[in-house]
Structure formats: C-alpha cells, structure tokens
Amino acid sequence: MSFKIAIIGAGSVGFTKKLFTDLLCVPEFRDIEVALTDISQHNLDMIRAILDKIVEANGFPVKVTAHTDRRRALEGAKYIISCVRVGGLEAYADDIRIPLKYGIDQCVGDTICAGGILYGQRNIPVILDFCKDIREVAAPGAKFLNYANPMAMNTWAAIEYGKVDTVGLCHGVQHGAEQIAEILGAKSPSELDYICSGINHQTWFIDLRLNGRKIGKEELVAAFEAHPVFSQQEKLRIDVLKRFGVYSTESNGHLSEYLPWYRKRPEEIARWIDMSDWIHGETGGYLRHSTETRNWFETEFPQFLASAAKPIDPAKRSNEHASHILEALETGRVYRGHFNVKNNGVISNLPADSIIESPGFVDRFGINMVSGITLPEACAATCMASINVQRMSVHAAVSGDIDLLKLAVLHDPLVGAVATPEEVWQMVDEMVVAQARWLPQYADAVPAAKERLANSSVKTRDWAGAARRNVRSIEELRAEKSALKKAV
C-alpha cells in the first residue's frame, strides 16, 4: 500500500517516534510516505534524524519528509495526525502559575479547569487553520486524527467549525484497563473485557468481565485496596469508585481536577494525592514532568538517536489507537477501540452535540460506534458539568468573546469550588493578557483587560500550591536513573 500520512506537531519527538514505529509494524504500511511538520526547525531536525535511522536500520522503502511549511506536508495526505501544544511549555507554565494566585491548584491543567480552558483557546484557532488546509490541499475525504489536548474541545471545534472528518484519540482507557487486569490477577490484559464510556478523561468502566465473569463494585474495591501500590497512588479514584460504583479511566491527578470536591481546600489535598510520581496529584506535576523530559531529551539526544538503529519488533507495537485504526481502514482487519466523536445519540443521557469517548469498531467502512449506552446517573452528571464548560469554551474560542470565556471558567467545577466571580473575572483577564500572542481572537479585548487589571482591587497571593516540586536538573535525573538500575 502507498499513501501519505502527515503528522502535525511532529516535534513531539518521543510520541512521533512511537506513532511511526507502530505504523511500520503493519506489513502493508512499509511503502507509505510520512510527512512531518512543526514550527520548530530544531525539533523537526531531531525527529527526522531519528526516523531516518529507523528506516535505514530496517531497510523499509517508507519515505520520510520534513517541512516547516504545513500546507506542503498536508498536500495529498490521506491521514493527518495532530499532537500539537500551542504556546509550548512557556504558555503552559502560565496555565498553572496564574490560577495558583487565585487558589486553584491543578495537577495537569490540560483538559478543563482554568488551564485546560485557556489551552483550548490557544489551540482551537490553530486547529481550525489545520482544517482549512486539510479541506484545501489534503486528499479528498482525508481523516483527521487528533491526539492533542484538550481533546474534547479540539475535536468539537474540528467537527463543528472545521468541517473535517475527525476522531479524537487518547490512551487513558487502555491504561485504566491494564490497572484493573493487574489487580484482578489476570495473566494478560486481554483476559479483561470491558465497556468504557463517557467523555475524554471522564470515561467510566461500566461493564467489566474477567474471562467472561462479571466483576462488581465490591470485588473491584477490595482488589484495589489490597494492591500494595495502587491503594496508595489511587486513593481519590478508589473513593470515587466507592461512591459512584464504577471506576474512572483517569489517573488520580487528572481526575482530581475535574471534580469540585478533592482539591478545593489546600489542607485536604495531601489526603487524596500521592507524591511517588507526578501523575498521582502533584501540583503542576505534568508541567514539571514535561520540562524535565524536554531537558533530558535535548541533553541525551545522541543516545536516543543511537537507540533508533534497531529492528522494529511488531510484538512491541503500542496500544496507541492511530496505527490500529489506519490498519483497519486500509486492510479491513477489524479493530475495537474507544474513540472521541460527536455523540449524536450514542450515549443516551449525554447531549447530542457533545464529544464523547466510547467503544467503536473500525473496518473498511469506517469507525462504527456502539450505540444505546446509558451512563450511571452520577457519571452522567459529572460529565455534563464538563460538557457545559467545553461547549462555552469552544464557542468563546471561535468567537473571541471574552465574556463567554469568563462564564466558561466560572462554571468549571474546580474553579467554582475555589474562586469567587470577581476572582474568576480578574484571573481570566490576567491569563488572556499573559498569553495574548497565542490568542489572536482576543486581540480587541486585551487593551480593556489590561486596564481592568491596572485598576483592580481583587487580592491575589504568591502560592506555589499544596504539593509542588522543583524541576530536577539533568544531574539529578541521571543520579536517579542510575540508582534505579542498581536497585534492579
């Protein structure tokens, strides 16, 4: 088979390498063209060197090209994959730093909450530019696979306003299933069959079967509480499981910031999180992790490049959806996964216009969603709170309506549990002014926001958060990795 795939934001080096090697695990895909595009020539050069090394080591005829001109990369592409972070770590730092001044403590800040909403405001205009290019220069009927967060908002905008065939992809469901399989003593995750449904980062395991045997709430709670690691790392998720009756896909840290109950009092946060790794609730944990990963990669690039000169092992293909979806579409081999699409009645008790994450099957006929799913009422209520925020956020991002943006932030569950309306109004002004270079749709609103900030009487505080850690140096990271190797 010979067709073209374009990867936008290919400078996300580690993730792009994973997607690429997954694709080459499909025998029919070894004659494809992969066009990389990124605004960073430096990052583009690094990933191009790595992929060229993979191709050389494996002797495949796959063609790799790299372009800072996005339209050139998209020309004739049948599939387009996006993994962009608009504003990079600089803007992301403001997503965490500024809300902390108003008492809002986020672990990740890339889905909803104050950080996720502003992230969406940066991404959506760019996503719509991608869609315009796809309509104009990509292959007719091209499919857009979005990996970028905020997943639901980006996918919503691409479908509703971008008018491009779009599916959103995430790996939270797979990771949650792996956890459940482990605590239940499965020999392999494949022994666990499940139905998981909801919205991205708030999906729920509403049916679990281990080798055909149905697993109920009590057995699941007991298994998690007996696990020596997860019982400590997932305290908040286990508490939600006890109260809701179903397990959430999302990590302890992710889930904590989508709900109004666990991070609203600084003195309570330590009770629910675990500091063994960033993903379990650390303040700004993903920002620290991302910063350390970038610094490590920049320093250790020669080692990453050398490691690329190895034969690809199809048995080690990852569970990221992209390669499996393309394989199913191109070969007809059926793939079952969980996909982010417009609801249109698939989940009966969520709005038709919302972006859901739910089971589907892929073959030559496309992505076919399983309809007729009804979420438990508590799960639906929690999803609805986020959907309402997402809808307002998308419409604000497209229209440049700063008042609607403020209302979206005001209605966010965690923001509303912590901040007053006056604080929210000022916080949004501050974030829009700080990120103005990435928010062209708010250009006309920035002068008035600056004036309001200059005359504001709302007090803020200099607060690092309830559980913040400093970014580790390269030397500290090396010492830690060395210690882990010795321990093994």
Protein Blocks (a to p, Z undefined) as FASTA:
>chain_A
ZZddddehklmmmlmmmmmmmmmmpmklmmcccddddfblklmmmmmmmmmmmmmmnopa
bdcdddfblklmmgopabdcddbdehijmlmmmmmmmmmmnopacfklpmgojklmmmmm
mmmmmmmmmmmmmmmmmcehiacddfbdcfklmmmmmmmmnopacddddfklmmmmmmmm
mmnopabfklpccddeddehiaccfbcceehiacdfklmmmmmmmpmklmmmmmmmmmmm
mmnopacfbdfklmmmmpcklmmpmklmmmmmcfkbmklopghklmmmmmmmmmmmmmmm
mmmmmmmmcccdfklpcfbfklmmmmmmmnopacdddddddfklmamkbcfkbccddddd
ddfkoccddehiacdfklmmmmmmmmmmmmmmmmmmmnopaklmmmmmmmpmklmmmmcf
klmmmmmmmmmmmmmmmmmmlmmmmmmmmmmmmmpcbdcdddebjbdccdddfklmmmmm
mmmmmmZZ
